[in-house]
Amino acid sequence: MTTDQGGAVASAAVGEHYRSSDHTSDVMDTRFAIAPRSGDAPPRVQDAYQVGVMRRIAAAKLRYYGLNMLIDEVLLIVSELLTNAVLHSGTRQITLSLRLDHGVLHIAVADGMPGSARRKDVDGNAESGRGLALVDALVQENGGRWGTSGDGSETWCSLVVPPEQP
């Protein structure tokens, strides 16, 4: 085992094991409560704070499983999907799941509310609306895909885990 600069413990053997093509593993399955928003009111500070907490937990889990090469992409995707759920769902509970299955990392954010996340075409002056375009670009760059469940209560994406570099 080795320790990185932040003090997190990582194991090359663990990463090797979980990246093998014949293994499935739940990397993370976490649920947290939020207060439903009314109208255009901003989310409560503690609800917005949860997005950062989930990012930090996801980063630690990815390091533990030896998936350091995907941390930047996954944290951006997690931020965008969780922020969309906090801002637009009106839900009281959000679930973030990361699952590794046969060399593909699956990310899912479920808010339990019907609706569908859609990529927007925005102009250069828009102050928001670029999140799903970023998710789409990252997913394509990593050989994956993204979408929503049939009822729209979950937004998901998949990223192909790149082979280890010698």
C-alpha positions in Angstrom: 0.0 0.0 0.0 1.0 3.6 -0.7 -0.2 6.9 0.7 -0.7 9.9 -1.6 0.0 13.6 -0.7 -3.5 14.0 0.7 -3.0 11.0 3.0 -5.4 8.7 1.2 -4.4 5.0 1.0 -4.3 3.4 -2.4 -3.4 -0.1 -3.4 -2.1 -1.0 -6.9 -3.3 -4.5 -6.2 -6.8 -3.3 -5.4 -6.9 -1.3 -8.6 -5.7 -4.2 -10.7 -8.3 -6.5 -9.2 -11.3 -4.3 -9.8 -10.3 -3.2 -13.3 -10.2 -6.8 -14.4 -12.8 -7.5 -17.1 -14.6 -10.2 -15.2 -15.4 -8.3 -12.0 -18.3 -6.2 -10.9 -18.1 -3.9 -7.8 -20.2 -1.3 -6.2 -17.7 1.5 -5.7 -20.2 3.9 -4.0 -23.9 4.0 -3.2 -24.8 7.0 -1.1 -28.1 8.7 -0.4 -28.6 12.2 1.1 -31.5 14.3 2.0 -32.2 17.9 0.7 -35.0 20.4 1.1 -37.2 20.9 -1.9 -36.8 24.3 -3.5 -39.7 26.6 -4.2 -39.7 28.6 -7.4 -36.3 30.1 -8.3 -35.1 30.3 -4.7 -31.5 29.2 -4.4 -30.9 25.8 -2.7 -30.1 25.9 1.0 -26.4 26.3 1.8 -26.3 22.8 3.4 -27.9 21.2 0.3 -25.4 22.9 -2.1 -22.6 21.8 0.3 -23.7 18.2 -0.2 -22.5 18.3 -3.8 -18.9 19.0 -2.6 -19.1 16.3 0.1 -20.2 13.8 -2.5 -17.4 14.8 -4.8 -14.8 14.3 -2.0 -16.3 10.9 -1.2 -16.3 9.9 -4.8 -12.7 10.9 -5.3 -11.6 8.9 -2.2 -13.6 5.8 -3.5 -12.0 6.1 -6.9 -8.5 6.3 -5.4 -9.2 3.3 -3.2 -10.3 1.3 -6.3 -7.2 2.4 -8.3 -9.2 4.5 -10.7 -7.1 7.7 -10.3 -7.1 8.2 -14.1 -10.8 9.0 -14.1 -11.0 11.2 -11.0 -11.1 14.6 -12.8 -13.8 13.4 -15.3 -15.9 11.7 -12.7 -15.8 14.7 -10.3 -17.0 17.0 -13.0 -19.8 14.6 -14.0 -20.8 14.1 -10.4 -20.9 17.8 -9.8 -23.0 18.5 -12.9 -25.5 15.7 -12.3 -25.9 16.3 -8.6 -26.3 20.1 -9.1 -29.0 19.5 -11.7 -30.8 17.2 -9.2 -30.5 19.8 -6.4 -31.6 22.7 -8.6 -34.3 21.2 -10.8 -35.9 18.1 -9.3 -37.8 19.3 -6.3 -36.9 16.1 -4.5 -36.2 15.4 -0.9 -33.5 12.7 -1.5 -30.8 12.1 -4.0 -28.7 9.0 -4.6 -25.3 8.9 -6.1 -24.0 5.5 -7.3 -20.7 4.4 -8.9 -20.4 0.9 -10.1 -17.6 -0.8 -11.9 -18.6 -3.6 -14.3 -16.4 -5.3 -16.8 -14.0 -2.3 -17.3 -16.8 0.3 -17.4 -17.5 2.8 -14.6 -21.3 3.5 -14.3 -22.3 6.7 -12.6 -26.0 7.3 -11.7 -27.8 10.2 -9.9 -31.3 9.4 -8.9 -33.8 11.9 -7.6 -36.9 9.9 -7.9 -38.7 12.6 -9.7 -40.1 12.3 -13.2 -38.6 14.5 -15.8 -35.7 14.3 -18.2 -32.2 15.9 -18.3 -31.6 17.4 -21.7 -28.5 18.9 -23.2 -29.1 22.6 -24.1 -27.6 24.5 -26.9 -26.4 27.8 -25.4 -24.7 30.8 -26.9 -21.4 32.2 -25.7 -23.0 34.8 -23.4 -25.2 32.3 -21.4 -24.3 32.1 -17.7 -25.6 28.6 -17.3 -26.9 25.6 -19.2 -23.5 24.1 -20.2 -23.4 21.3 -17.7 -24.9 18.4 -19.7 -22.8 19.5 -22.8 -19.7 19.0 -20.6 -21.0 15.7 -19.4 -21.7 14.7 -23.0 -18.2 15.7 -24.1 -16.5 13.8 -21.2 -18.5 10.7 -21.8 -17.8 10.7 -25.5 -14.1 11.3 -24.8 -14.0 8.3 -22.5 -15.8 5.9 -24.9 -19.1 6.0 -23.0 -22.6 7.2 -23.2 -25.2 8.9 -21.0 -29.0 9.2 -20.7 -31.9 9.1 -18.4 -34.1 6.3 -17.1 -37.5 5.8 -18.8 -39.3 7.9 -16.3 -36.5 10.5 -16.0 -35.9 9.9 -12.3 -32.3 8.9 -12.9 -29.5 10.4 -15.0 -26.7 8.0 -15.7 -23.5 7.8 -17.7 -20.8 5.2 -18.4 -17.0 5.7 -18.9 -14.7 3.1 -20.2 -11.8 2.5 -17.8 -8.6 3.1 -19.8 -6.0 0.3 -19.7 -3.1 0.8 -17.3 -0.1 2.6 -18.7 3.3 0.8 -18.2 
